[in-house]
């Protein structure tokens, strides 16, 4: 069994939290009550299935989603991620645990209140678009507003704004069957945005799209998130997609969360062998940033190197280091956070490629010496009295 992921979390109901999930379980089967609170609670799925006939889809999951972030839940098929996102709005009823939205317990909401939350606060973008084939695009986008009772003129005006926002102007009178898969998914995104929700839920929305279209849609989500600052929970089985979109990533396995963290934490400090294997093909230089490696200056080290922001990935820092003999200064606003030098980046690259601290240290030492010798040759003798 994997160890349940934990993270420092604000108190439940905190204004710094949009979704607060605590000890959430979803067990399919008639004997679900025979699992939670018994010796079977920590047993593996196969044993629980054998003893009770029940299937554990989500097991004792706790996490928080902060306002304005994209929180990505990823895992392989059968990990429980799609069940989890449906439990957030009770499209699937949880077996146990709590889900709070802005401090309100979703589990305690009556049918009328639940409908209001789904219409006004939460919108979902599905994998298979869910468009109404007999309706024009503008009416598909305006559907949620129609359900609210908004007048035709008002809802069409709002729908046109969203159609333009997702780059589909000119297609408002077409029908879904006339559009490509990527364009249909843009319609689904526009429909979700039209109701101006506080939270967007994405259930593997791009998995059926071709790679190039998928990349375009990922860029679209990033752009819209930057412009609209919506809170989002995004489900995917694609690690590259998770790393590109996620402010934080939760990795699931067999219904459990095995790690929750930023892309840098997941790649740079995997919680266990499963996560390490999951991320083994990721180039660390494309994920780790200056913030991850920043340090204080060494004694007698030059401190007049080029500057960069803390979010700059290492692949972009390498050219700066190649053009300077001083480490890069990491600056956030007017604050100097520290320095990233060649040896710091070389260690990250070496750890990406080799196992064993001795191998890493040997390559780092050899390469740093070569770079230092080369820098000395190019710089020539220092002027007399120059202490730099």
N, C-alpha and C positions, 0 to 999 in steps of 0.2 A: 504494500500500500504506500502511496505517496504521502508526503507530509503536507497538511493543509497550509496554504499560503496565509501569511499574516502581514499586516502593515499598520503603521500608526494611523489611527483614524480619529477625526473629530467626534465629539459626542453625537449620538443619534438625534436627529432633528436640528443639528447645527445649521445656521444660515450659510455656512461654507460648503454645504452638501446639497445636491439636487436629489439624487437617489441614494438612499441608505438601505443596504440589504444586510440582514442579519440572520445567520443560521438557517438559511433557506434550504428546504428539501423538496424534491418532487420524486415520489415513488409511484410507479404505475402498478396497479394490482389491487386485489380486494383486501389483502392482509397487510397493508402499509403500516398500520398501527403496531404490528408485531415486530417492526424493525427499529424505529426511533425509540431511544431510551432503553433498549435491551442490549444483550451481549452481541447481537447481530449488527449493531450500529456501525462498528468499525470493520466488519467482515467485508471481503471482496464481493464484487457483483455476482460472480458465479455461485458462491456459497449462498448468498441471500436468495438468488433465483431458485436454487435447489431446495432450500429449506422452506421458502414461503410462496414461491411462484411469482414474486414481485420483481420488478426491474427498477433499479435505482438510476434515475436520470440526472438528478442534481443532488449533491451530498453536502449538507452543512456548509453552504457557501455564504461568505460575508465580504462585502466590499462597499466602498462609497464612490459615487460619481460626482465630481465637482462642477460647479457652474461654468459653462463655456468650454469644457474640454471634450475631446473625442476619446472616449473610453472604449478600447477595442477588446473584445473577448474572442480568443482564437483557440482552436484545437482541431484534432482530426475528427473525421466522421464518427458519430457515436459518443463524443466527449461530453455532450449535454449542453452545448452552447446555445442551440436554437430553442431548446426547452427553457433554458434560463431566461432568454429575452422575452419569451411569451409569458413567463411567470411575472415579469415586471408590470404587466398591464392586466394580468389575470385572463388572458386569452387561454392560458392553461392555469388551472387552480393549483397553487402550491399545496403540498401536503403539510408543511410546517414551516415556521419562521415568519419573518416580517419584511415588508418592502415599504419604505416611507418615501413619499414624493413631497419635497418641501415640508417635511415633518408630518405629513398626513399619511396614516396607515392605509395603504391600498386594500389590505385584506378586510378592513372594517367598512369599506365603502359599499353602500347599497347599490342596487342596479342603476338607479337614476344618477347617482353621483359618479358611478363608474363610467356611464355614458358621457357625462359632462367632461370628465377628465380626458377621455379618449378623443372627444371632439375639439377641446380647447387647449389642452396642455401637452398632449402627446400625439405624435404622428409616426406612422410606420411605413418604411419602404421595403417591399418584399422582393425576393429573388426573381419571381416570375411575373413581375410588373403589376398584376391584378387590375389591369385596365378594363373598362367596359367597351367591348368591341363595336357595339352599335352606336356609340356616342362619339361626337367630334372631340378633338383634343381639348378644345376650350371647355367643353362640358365635363370631360374627365378631370381636368385640373380644378374645376369649380365644384366638383361633387361634394366635398366636405362642407363647403359654404352653403350649398343647396340644402344639405341635411340640417344645417343650423337655422335655415329659414331666411337666409339673406335674399334680397330681391335679385332678379335676373341681371339687371343693369349693374348693380354693385358687384355681384360675384364675377361677372364677366370682366369687369374692369380690373378687379384684383387678379383674376386668372391670367389676363393679358400681361400684367406686370411680371408674374412668375414665369410665363412662357418666354418672355423677353430675357429674363434673368438667366434662364438655363439655355439660351441660345436657340430657341425654336420659333422665333418670329417668322410668320409666313406659313406655318403649318397648323395654325389654330383650327382651321376648318377641315383638316384631314382626319381620317379615322386611324386607330391604332394599327390595323393591318397594312396600312400604306407606309408605315415607318419601319426603319431598321431596329434591331434589338437595342442598340445604344440610344437611339432617339426615343424609343418607348420607355427606357429607364429614365431618361431625362423628364419625360412626362410624369412618371411616378414620383420623381423628386420634386417637380413643380407642384404636383397635387399635395404632397406632404407639406411643402412650404406655404402653400396658399392659405392654410388655416392659421398661420403664424404661431406654430407650437413652441412651447418652451423646450421640449425635448424631442429629438428625432431618434427613432430606433431603426437600424438597418440590419436586416436579416440576410446576410450573404447576397447583397443586391447585385453584385457584378460577376458572380461566379459563372453565369451562363453566357457571358460576353466574350468576344474574341479579345486576344491580348492587347491589341492597340486601342480598341474601343474601351476596354477595361481601364487602361492607363489614363485615357482621356477623362473617364468618369471619376477616377480617383482624384485627378487634378481639379475637376469640377467641385468635388466635395471639399477639397482643401480651400479652393477659392471662395466658395459660399460660406464656409466656416469662418474664414477671415473677415468676410464682409458682414455676416449676420450674427456671428458669435453665439450660435445655438449650442446647447448641450446635446451630445450625441453618444449613443451606445451602438457600436458597430460590430457585427458578427462576421467572422471570416475564418477560413481554414488556411489562408495564404499568409505566410510569415512576412514576405516582402510587402504585401498590402498593409499588414498590421504595422510594420515599421514605418511605412510612409505616412499613414494616416494618424496613428495613435499618439496622443499625449502621454497616455499610459496604456499598458497592455496587461491583460489577465490571461494566463495560459491555463486551459482546462485539460484534464485527463480523467477519464472514467467518472465524470460527474463532479470532480473536485477541482478547486483552484490550486495549482501547484506553485504559481508565482504571479505576483502583481507588481509592476514597476514601470518605469520609463523605458523606452526602447534601449537606451544606454545601459540601464541596470539589467535588463533581460539578456542583452548580448554580452555585456562586459562582466556581469556577475551572476551567471545562471544559478538558480537555487538548488538544482540537483542534476544528475546525469541525464534525465529525460529532457530538461530544458536545454542543457548543453548540447545534446544531440540534435535537438530541434533547430538550434541556431548555428550549428557547426559550419554551414555553407555560407554564412553571412560574412562579408568583408567588414571587419571592425572599423576600418578607416572611413567607411561610408555611413556609419552609425554613431560611433563615439565622437564626442565634441570636445572643444577646448575646455568647457566646464568640467568635463570628466577627468582631465589630466592636469588641470591648473595647480600650480605649486608656488611656494615662496622662492625668491631668488637664492641661488647658491652664493657662497662667499666669493667675492671678486668677479662675479659674473656680470657681463655687460647687461645693461637694462634699457638700452636705447633702440631695441628692435622694433619691427613693425607691430601694429595693433590689429586686433580682431575682436569680434563679439564672442561671448561665451557659447553661443549656439552654432558656431562654425565647425563643420565636420573636419576630421583630420585630413581627409583627402584634399581639402582646400587650404589647409595650413601648410602642407608639404612644400608648395611652391614658394611660400613666404620664407620658410626656413632655408630653402635652397638659395635664395637671393640675399641672405643676411647671415652674418656670423653670430648674431645675438638672438636670444630666444624671442618668441612672439609674446607681446604683452596682451593680456586678456582684459578687456575693458568693458564695463557695463555702465552706460551713461557716463558720468564723471568719476566713476569708481574703478580703480585698478584692482582687479581680483587676484592677479598673479601672473605667472609665466608658464609657457609651454616651450620646451626646447627640443632639439633634434633627438636626444636620447629618449625623451618621453614618448615621442611618436614612434621611434624605432622599436621601443619595447612593445608598444601596442601592435605594431606590424609583426614583430617576431612571435608574440603570443598567439597571433592569428594563424601562424603557419607551423609552429613547432610545439612539441610537448617537452616539458622538462626545464626547470629553472636554469640548470647549468648551460644548456644549449642556448637559451635566450640570452643569458648574461654574456656568454662568449661572443655571440654574433654582435650584440650591442656594443661591447667594448671594442671589438675589431673595427666595426663600421664607424663608430664615433672617432676613433683614432685616425682613420682614413680621411674623414671629413675635416677634422681639425688640421691635419697636415696639408690638405688641399687648400683650406682657407688661409693658412699661413703663407703658402706659396703665392696665392693670388694677392694677398694683402701687402707682401713685401715687408721690409723692416719697419718697425714703428719709429716715428720721429722721436728724437731725444727729448726726454722730459714728459713724454706722453704716458699718462697713467692709465689710459683706457685699455 
